[in-house]
């Protein structure tokens, strides 16, 4: 009899499938949401609350014998229970035998009752629970977006028994955060800490409303930092992982360190595991919360570059002194990248404090920052390391997508001089040629044909591509093309314009 191997089974199951089964710890009752998130620690060190509110409980020291008691006493008054009501459309139960003479005669109409004859949908309330915590004397409460996302009514209950109707201030589905507000006096407030200073192994306390058990306290440690949860559509990296017990209803509640400071917002669990919960780092939440309060929405950062992976052949062709990073293939005109000096061909090796291993790291790092934030980009340019500081623009200001080039590029009228290498046939580009075939570039050589099964086809080149450079040498004529291709001794790096954007394509020896 074959012995069952748990580790083998888990490996077969796959990490991606594991991540897709994340259960958000709150919101509508019984809701399982498979969502992928991407968050990068922003490293914000300020610990102020909106409106300069006084903090109700900020212990600077704790009792070494039983630190949790003092923390809970000071923190619990600012943690709230959130009850939501959402009106949903309920489809009526339909008699499967309606209209069947046999069943109607045998059972009679009275058997099914009048509800079976009702065919109109109706609105019914769906209720859910979650948690949150007060961050200012103005009554602002931070919670998860999935707790209040579709809510028509929101009721907040405090530890002292007071209840209030709350209104939505702003929501951010990308990072699953929301701010709601109540109107009340003498509100306790929790201090926001610095999640970047949190250490793995540090003791923490979670307070929330799991399964409707109000103001439940659990304790544990920070099990890991910078966890990435993935599911189709969204990326979120940067989660704090904790073994403090988190259950449905804990969503939006605080994760508190032993100084009484909030370091995370409890968000998700792995439903089939024990002691694996996740919290959004409070440093990220601070930025988003400020934007939600000021603008009602998050104004995300915009860089304005196209990046692509740093392949081994690109490293060889362009003599790049690193194997990890992402190369800038294109810089959008009028973008912050252009304004602050990033250039095509720059190799990005870090964004802020985050190292860049691939193109996704650049995309995530920028998307996880806000408009107006100054971000240092460490790059290699012409083999030299340097830093370019960019103030990110507002994503809402991004112009519409560039006009896509027409796919109709056949039917040459004058048959320009051409050359074929590696199965790639090119002709010289010109303003007239570009206008005729709706190309975005007037320089370089244009690929007109790709031989089936050729090296050019394997490289991914296409008819209509404009080759602007080879190994950083501009291609201004067919003679330039022939010279560079004939002199090939090692890797070649092509700078290609395609559909209004540039990209690098490389071939090794």
Phi, psi and omega in degrees: 000127181292133180281133179288128181246109183295314182299318179297319180295320180294321178297319179295325180301317173097143182294322181296318179294323178300312183294329182289348182260027177291131176257122174289135188274052178167190180090206181299140183301131177077012183275125171252126183237121177263103183223145179250134184242157172220114180225137174244135177305128181273341177073023178291132185257349180291149182231032180272157178254156180303137177077009180061035185293145174289144182266128185289328185216108180225077179290132177264341176227156179223153180293116183298333181284324181206077186293334188292326185301310182295320180297314181296317180299320182282327188268324187305322181301336182266356177267132186240153171266137182243122174249129182238152176228127180235128177278123180237157179272124179255125177280136183291152174289131184251135177291114182294343182257005181299132182091353178270110185303323182298308183291323178295321180287321185288313184268330185084152182296327184294337183298319183275337178084164183294333181296333180287339180271348180281118184250000182272132175294159180220157178274129178227151180280138171244129187248149178213168182227153175199193182227169176192179177211148185280131183244356178204158178293342177283001175088015177286135182235131178263135179208186175274147177297321183293345176287321188241005191310305185254013186293135172270331177226138178231125177241132181249131178241130180263169181299327181280005177095350179291140178237146182217148168279136182245152175244152176283133176260317180188154183224145177227095181296330183301316180250012173056047178234150177211152174241128173240168184219142172240156176256110182200164179250160175055052182270133172285152185226140175267141177281135176268127184266207182235101184291337179292337180272356181290138181250146173297132184099349180291140180284142182218162178233135174248134178233134181187201188234057185292128178053028178084001176277098192295142175050051177275136182247131172230158183226154178186209179229167168283114185277329182193162176236161175058040174286144177247125174252133185232140172202165185303130170104327186224149174238135178217110178242151181114003179301144164274134176256137181221152174260005170298130186301124177234132182226168174308127186110340176284343184307132178091348178283163184275149166254120194242137176275180185282000169263004179083014181261141176287125178245351179197164177245116183297130191227313191215159176222162167266113192296332184262005182248168175241136176072026176234098177234162186227143180228142175286128179301138186292335178298320175293318181298323180302313182298312182295317180301316179299317179294319180296321180289318183284319189240348184079001180204168178263128177262098187282153182288151179227128180259309177093041175230158167253127180241157179214163184298151177268098182276163180299321180290325175294318178302317181290313185296320184256008177051052180275128186278030176206151178257352179244138180146193180216135184265139178281113182272332183204148177236121183288135179297135179079004182277163174302324179302314179293316183300320186260006165104010171287144185229157175300133182097345175297140177254112181277123181248345173202150175234113188062232179268001185262126176289147180253120177256334182207179183296324180301324180299321179292313180301311182296317183298321179286315181298332182274006176246164187255156177303138180092350180283136176273123186233124175279130175251117175271127188224163164253130176227117182055038177083356182253136178278137178205168180239132176241121179266124183242131170271114185294144176273185180264125181303328180294342181269000182296127178296165180299163181302143180297148178299127178285138179294148179292144178277353181273097183234011180271185175074043178302141181265330187241001178046072180298164178301138184228166178215147180235124176220139178056027182080007180256122175259127182233154172232159179291133176279161178197163177304320180293317180297316180298318179295318182297319185254014174055047176270152181273349181242150177248355179256177173080194176241149185253130176284122180254330181216148174233120180292137180299129178077006182282168177298323178299319177295318180296331177289341181096010176290153184226153170302135183100344175295142176250117179272114185265322183218154168230120183051044177070007175263125181295141178254102183253359182201168174295326178298319176300316179300312181297318181297313182292322181287326179287329182275004183302115176240337179223217181287151176240136176244117180263131167264118189240137171260126182220122177052041174087359178231155178258152177208161178259137174230130186233155176224135180279189181296000000 
